[in-house]
Amino acid sequence: MSSSMIEIRWHGRGGQGAKTAALLFAEAALSTGKYVQAFPEYGPERMGAPVQSFNRISENPITTHSGVTNPQYVVILDPTLMETVPVAEGIGERGKVIVNSSFSPQEVAKQLHIDAKQVYTVNASQIALETIKQDKPNTPMLGALVKVIGTLDIDGVLNDTKEKLTKKFRHKPEVIDGNIESIKRAFNEVKN
């Protein structure tokens, strides 16, 4: 992995939108001229089963074509996965973990057995319920990831995501507006 490449691993359950969030993130990065990869890895393909998705973002062409084993960022859409899946595996001392949780970063760090400086939390489920009226934490977690990484322009991400959502939900403006609001809120509410 080159030093200019960012690798991200998303953990969620089937139906929570980990794959969709990874794709939206990659498309937003692509729109800024970066090289990207976004791909899922499924276990049993059923609603509620643990799933992983991956991103690679780079200034240079990406020649690696495998799962992400040493991510700089791990995004956890479902905090119950911390009990059964080794979500922090491979992050090292500089990796960052972003968790959909109402608990503090310190409490989550204790559960994951990592330094609290590496943990960020945002109550993405609550934000999703308030903005899109469903417990779909993927777009709020996208906003939190953009904040933690700090190299992507949030306005660019919002514009690109709105454009993608408009193609899919043009007859449901409340879905588009709710998702954009959820990204903004999580960007502003993520804690470390």
VOBA-1610 file (N, C-alpha, C; in pm, whole numbers, padded with zeros to 5 digits, always signed):
BEGIN
Met+00084-00118+00000Met+00000+00000+00000Met+00088+00124+00000Ser+00063+00216-00090Ser+00142+00339-00093Ser+00096+00431+00020Ser+00184+00525+00054Ser+00152+00614+00166Ser+00037+00709+00132Ser+00011+00727+00002Ser-00097+00819-00035Ser-00233+00750-00041Met-00236+00619-00018Met-00363+00547-00026Met-00430+00539+00110Ile-00561+00564+00110Ile-00642+00549+00231Ile-00724+00423+00214Glu-00722+00336+00314Glu-00801+00214+00311Glu-00903+00217+00425Ile-01026+00179+00390Ile-01138+00185+00484Ile-01211+00052+00482Arg-01249+00006+00601Arg-01332-00115+00612Arg-01461-00079+00684Trp-01573-00112+00622Trp-01706-00087+00678Trp-01760-00218+00734His-01816-00214+00855His-01883-00330+00915His-02029-00295+00939Gly-02117-00381+00892Gly-02259-00361+00916Gly-02332-00494+00908Arg-02461-00485+00903Arg-02544-00603+00884Arg-02621-00585+00754Gly-02654-00695+00691Gly-02730-00690+00567Gly-02853-00603+00583Gly-02871-00508+00494Gly-02986-00419+00500Gly-02957-00283+00563Gln-02839-00267+00626Gln-02807-00138+00690Gln-02741-00039+00595Gly-02697-00087+00479Gly-02642+00005+00380Gly-02492+00023+00381Ala-02416-00073+00435Ala-02269-00061+00435Ala-02217-00055+00291Lys-02271-00139+00205Lys-02228-00140+00064Lys-02263-00007-00002Thr-02384+00041+00018Thr-02427+00168-00041Thr-02340+00283+00007Ala-02311+00288+00137Ala-02228+00396+00191Ala-02088+00393+00131Ala-02030+00273+00117Ala-01897+00261+00057Ala-01899+00311-00088Leu-02007+00279-00161Leu-02018+00325-00300Leu-02036+00476-00307Leu-02121+00532-00222Leu-02141+00677-00220Leu-02011+00750-00185Phe-01939+00696-00088Phe-01811+00756-00047Phe-01713+00753-00164Ala-01703+00638-00232Ala-01611+00625-00345Ala-01648+00721-00458Glu-01777+00732-00488Glu-01820+00822-00595Glu-01790+00968-00561Ala-01806+01004-00435Ala-01774+01141-00393Ala-01623+01166-00408Ala-01541+01070-00370Ala-01395+01084-00383Ala-01355+01088-00530Leu-01420+01005-00611Leu-01393+01001-00756Leu-01422+01137-00819Ser-01528+01203-00774Ser-01565+01333-00831Ser-01460+01441-00800Thr-01369+01414-00705Thr-01262+01509-00674Thr-01134+01475-00750Gly-01141+01374-00837Gly-01025+01338-00918Gly-00938+01228-00860Lys-00981+01167-00752Lys-00902+01060-00691Lys-00934+00926-00757Tyr-00844+00831-00743Tyr-00868+00693-00785Tyr-00938+00625-00669Val-01033+00538-00699Val-01111+00475-00593Val-01139+00328-00621Gln-01167+00257-00514Gln-01225+00123-00518Gln-01334+00118-00412Ala-01440+00046-00442Ala-01546+00021-00344Ala-01603-00115-00377Phe-01602-00205-00278Phe-01655-00338-00305Phe-01698-00404-00174Pro-01800-00488-00180Pro-01848-00558-00060Pro-01786-00697-00050Glu-01795-00753+00069Glu-01762-00894+00092Glu-01876-00949+00175Tyr-01944-01046+00122Tyr-02060-01101+00190Tyr-02027-01235+00253Gly-02092-01260+00366Gly-02096-01395+00422Gly-02229-01451+00374Pro-02307-01506+00464Pro-02440-01551+00424Pro-02521-01427+00384Glu-02568-01426+00260Glu-02636-01306+00210Glu-02781-01303+00254Arg-02801-01255+00375Arg-02938-01241+00425Arg-02946-01117+00513Met-03066-01067+00524Met-03091-00949+00606Met-03042-00975+00748Gly-02964-00885+00801Gly-02917-00897+00939Gly-02784-00969+00955Ala-02735-01036+00852Ala-02606-01106+00862Ala-02492-01005+00856Pro-02381-01033+00926Pro-02266-00942+00919Pro-02214-00930+00775Val-02186-00808+00734Val-02127-00781+00602Val-02012-00683+00619Gln-01922-00686+00522Gln-01813-00589+00517Gln-01811-00527+00379Ser-01772-00402+00374Ser-01745-00335+00248Ser-01612-00264+00264Phe-01551-00234+00152Phe-01417-00176+00156Phe-01406-00059+00059Asn-01318+00035+00095Asn-01282+00145+00005Asn-01131+00158+00003Arg-01083+00196-00113Arg-00947+00245-00127Arg-00958+00376-00203Ile-00886+00478-00156Ile-00884+00609-00218Ile-00737+00647-00234Ser-00700+00693-00354Ser-00559+00725-00377Ser-00545+00836-00480Glu-00433+00905-00473Glu-00396+01003-00576Glu-00344+00932-00700Asn-00305+00806-00685Asn-00244+00729-00794Asn-00330+00608-00828Pro-00312+00549-00947Pro-00388+00429-00981Pro-00371+00321-00873Ile-00477+00248-00846Ile-00477+00144-00742Ile-00461+00008-00810Thr-00356-00063-00771Thr-00330-00193-00833Thr-00361-00311-00740Thr-00391-00283-00616Thr-00426-00386-00519Thr-00571-00427-00540His-00597-00558-00542His-00734-00607-00563His-00765-00717-00462Ser-00770-00679-00335Ser-00802-00776-00230Ser-00877-00703-00120Gly-00927-00778-00023Gly-00993-00717+00091Gly-00896-00630+00168Val-00949-00539+00247Val-00865-00449+00327Val-00839-00515+00461Thr-00712-00545+00489Thr-00677-00612+00615Thr-00614-00518+00717Asn-00555-00407+00671Asn-00493-00310+00761Asn-00545-00170+00731Pro-00674-00147+00763Pro-00735-00018+00730Pro-00686+00094+00820Gln-00684+00215+00764Gln-00661+00332+00849Gln-00790+00372+00918Tyr-00903+00335+00859Tyr-01034+00371+00914Tyr-01127+00250+00911Val-01196+00230+01022Val-01299+00126+01032Val-01429+00197+01070Val-01534+00168+00995Val-01664+00230+01019Val-01761+00119+01061Ile-01820+00132+01179Ile-01907+00027+01235Ile-02050+00081+01241Leu-02135+00028+01152Leu-02274+00073+01145Leu-02359+00012+01256Asp-02324-00108+01299Asp-02402-00178+01402Asp-02311-00211+01520Pro-02327-00141+01634Pro-02236-00162+01747Pro-02242-00302+01806Thr-02351-00379+01782Thr-02356-00516+01836Thr-02251-00605+01770Leu-02200-00564+01655Leu-02095-00643+01588Leu-01966-00644+01669Met-01946-00544+01755Met-01824-00539+01837Met-01816-00659+01931Glu-01932-00720+01960Glu-01935-00835+02051Glu-01896-00966+01982Thr-01911-00972+01849Thr-01894-01101+01780Thr-01796-01099+01664Val-01762-00982+01613Val-01674-00970+01496Val-01550-00891+01539Pro-01429-00936+01500Pro-01308-00861+01538Pro-01294-00733+01453Val-01379-00635+01481Val-01390-00515+01399Val-01263-00429+01399Ala-01187-00431+01506Ala-01067-00348+01516Ala-00942-00420+01465Glu-00957-00540+01417Glu-00844-00619+01369Glu-00767-00545+01259Gly-00636-00538+01275Gly-00550-00483+01171Gly-00538-00332+01166Ile-00599-00259+01261Ile-00594-00112+01249Ile-00463-00051+01298Gly-00389-00122+01379Gly-00264-00066+01428Gly-00285+00048+01525Glu-00175+00114+01561Glu-00181+00220+01662Glu-00232+00353+01608Arg-00230+00369+01476Arg-00274+00496+01418Arg-00412+00489+01355Gly-00469+00370+01347Gly-00600+00354+01286Gly-00709+00422+01366Lys-00817+00456+01299Lys-00931+00522+01363Lys-01055+00434+01344Val-01136+00427+01449Val-01260+00350+01445Val-01375+00446+01470Ile-01473+00443+01380Ile-01590+00530+01391Ile-01711+00441+01415Val-01780+00460+01528Val-01886+00368+01569Val-02020+00440+01583Asn-02123+00377+01529Asn-02260+00423+01549Asn-02299+00384+01691Ser-02291+00478+01783Ser-02316+00446+01923Ser-02355+00571+02000Ser-02438+00551+02101Ser-02470+00661+02193Ser-02368+00665+02307Phe-02280+00563+02315Phe-02177+00560+02418Phe-02063+00655+02383Ser-01984+00691+02482Ser-01870+00780+02460Ser-01757+00703+02390Pro-01667+00777+02324Pro-01551+00711+02265Pro-01470+00631+02368Gln-01463+00682+02492Gln-01388+00613+02596Gln-01451+00477+02629Glu-01584+00474+02638Glu-01653+00348+02668Glu-01634+00248+02555Val-01643+00295+02432Val-01626+00206+02316Val-01482+00156+02309Ala-01387+00244+02335Ala-01245+00205+02331Ala-01216+00093+02430Lys-01277+00101+02548Lys-01261-00005+02648Lys-01310-00139+02594Gln-01425-00136+02529Gln-01483-00259+02474Gln-01395-00316+02362Leu-01334-00229+02283Leu-01251-00274+02171Leu-01106-00298+02211His-01069-00260+02333His-00931-00275+02383His-00832-00198+02298Ile-00869-00072+02266Ile-00778+00016+02193Ile-00777+00152+02262Asp-00683+00237+02223Asp-00668+00370+02281Asp-00790+00456+02247Ala-00842+00528+02344Ala-00960+00612+02324Ala-00937+00720+02217Lys-00810+00760+02196Lys-00781+00860+02093Lys-00812+00807+01952Gln-00824+00676+01939Gln-00851+00614+01809Gln-01000+00600+01779Val-01085+00632+01877Val-01228+00603+01863Val-01310+00731+01849Tyr-01402+00726+01755Tyr-01499+00834+01731Tyr-01637+00771+01738Thr-01731+00841+01799Thr-01867+00791+01804Thr-01964+00897+01754Val-02073+00849+01700Val-02183+00935+01658Val-02309+00851+01667Asn-02418+00908+01715Asn-02542+00833+01728Asn-02615+00837+01593Ala-02559+00761+01497Ala-02610+00760+01360Ala-02751+00705+01351Ser-02784+00607+01434Ser-02921+00552+01431Ser-03023+00658+01471Gln-02991+00735+01575Gln-03082+00841+01619Gln-03094+00950+01512Ile-02982+00987+01453Ile-02984+01087+01346Ile-03070+01037+01230Ala-03053+00911+01192Ala-03130+00853+01081Ala-03279+00851+01112Leu-03313+00813+01234Leu-03455+00811+01272Leu-03517+00951+01264Glu-03439+01051+01302Glu-03490+01188+01302Glu-03493+01252+01163Thr-03403+01209+01074Thr-03394+01276+00943Thr-03459+01197+00830Ile-03445+01064+00832Ile-03502+00983+00723Ile-03611+00889+00771Lys-03641+00897+00901Lys-03751+00821+00961Lys-03732+00669+00955Gln-03606+00625+00943Gln-03571+00482+00944Gln-03436+00467+01013Asp-03414+00352+01074Asp-03284+00323+01135Asp-03190+00270+01026Lys-03149+00358+00937Lys-03053+00327+00831Lys-02932+00417+00855Pro-02833+00368+00931Pro-02723+00455+00974Pro-02615+00482+00869Asn-02633+00433+00747Asn-02523+00443+00651Asn-02489+00586+00609Thr-02588+00668+00574Thr-02552+00804+00531Thr-02500+00890+00647Pro-02554+00878+00769Pro-02490+00952+00877Pro-02344+00908+00898Met-02318+00779+00887Met-02181+00731+00907Met-02089+00781+00796Leu-02143+00802+00677Leu-02066+00862+00569Leu-02021+01003+00609Gly-02113+01081+00667Gly-02078+01214+00715Gly-01971+01212+00823Ala-01984+01117+00916Ala-01885+01105+01024Ala-01747+01068+00967Leu-01744+00977+00870Leu-01617+00937+00808Leu-01551+01056+00738Val-01628+01133+00665Val-01572+01250+00596Val-01508+01344+00698Lys-01573+01366+00812Lys-01519+01453+00917Lys-01389+01398+00973Val-01388+01268+01005Val-01270+01208+01068Val-01151+01204+00972Ile-01175+01170+00846Ile-01065+01167+00749Ile-01010+01308+00727Gly-01099+01404+00710Gly-01058+01543+00701Gly-00998+01589+00569Thr-00989+01504+00469Thr-00928+01544+00342Thr-01029+01567+00230Leu-01154+01528+00251Leu-01257+01550+00150Leu-01342+01670+00192Asp-01380+01750+00096Asp-01463+01866+00120Asp-01607+01820+00144Ile-01664+01854+00257Ile-01800+01810+00291Ile-01902+01862+00190Asp-01884+01984+00142Asp-01980+02037+00044Asp-01976+01958-00086Gly-01857+01918-00128Gly-01844+01836-00248Gly-01911+01700-00229Val-01891+01641-00111Val-01954+01511-00080Val-02106+01526-00080Leu-02155+01633-00018Leu-02300+01655-00012Leu-02358+01673-00153Asn-02292+01753-00235Asn-02342+01777-00370Asn-02342+01649-00453Asp-02232+01573-00445Asp-02223+01450-00522Asp-02327+01348-00475Thr-02342+01336-00343Thr-02438+01240-00288Thr-02581+01282-00325Lys-02609+01411-00319Lys-02743+01458-00356Lys-02773+01424-00503Glu-02675+01442-00588Glu-02691+01410-00729Glu-02721+01260-00748Lys-02647+01175-00677Lys-02669+01030-00689Lys-02807+00991-00635Leu-02843+01046-00521Leu-02974+01014-00461Leu-03089+01066-00546Thr-03069+01180-00611Thr-03174+01237-00695Thr-03206+01144-00812Lys-03104+01080-00867Lys-03126+00985-00977Lys-03214+00869-00931Lys-03191+00824-00809Lys-03263+00707-00757Lys-03399+00743-00696Phe-03407+00859-00630Phe-03527+00894-00553Phe-03590+01026-00600Arg-03585+01057-00728Arg-03633+01187-00775Arg-03779+01214-00740His-03858+01106-00720His-04000+01124-00686His-04022+01123-00534Lys-03912+01117-00458Lys-03921+01118-00312Lys-03822+01221-00257Pro-03852+01349-00274Pro-03757+01452-00228Pro-03729+01445-00078Glu-03825+01393-00001Glu-03803+01382+00144Glu-03691+01283+00176Val-03674+01180+00093Val-03565+01083+00112Val-03432+01150+00083Ile-03427+01225-00025Ile-03304+01296-00063Ile-03266+01396+00046Asp-03361+01483+00083Asp-03334+01586+00184Asp-03298+01525+00318Gly-03367+01418+00357Gly-03339+01352+00485Gly-03199+01295+00490Asn-03155+01231+00381Asn-03021+01174+00377Asn-02913+01282+00379Ile-02935+01390+00307Ile-02837+01500+00306Ile-02828+01561+00446Glu-02942+01580+00510Glu-02943+01634+00647Glu-02871+01539+00743Ser-02890+01409+00724Ser-02825+01311+00813Ser-02673+01315+00799Ile-02625+01336+00677Ile-02480+01346+00656Ile-02426+01471+00726Lys-02494+01584+00708Lys-02451+01709+00772Lys-02448+01696+00924Arg-02556+01639+00978Arg-02564+01627+01125Arg-02452+01540+01180Ala-02430+01424+01119Ala-02325+01335+01169Ala-02188+01400+01155Phe-02164+01470+01046Phe-02039+01542+01027Phe-02015+01637+01146Asn-02121+01703+01189Asn-02109+01800+01299Asn-02117+01738+01439Glu-02174+01618+01450Glu-02197+01560+01583Glu-02099+01448+01622Val-02012+01406+01532Val-01918+01299+01565Val-01826+01346+01679Lys-01801+01255+01774Lys-01723+01288+01894Lys-01596+01204+01901Asn-01492+01264+01959Asn-01365+01192+01984Asn-01318+01225+02123
//
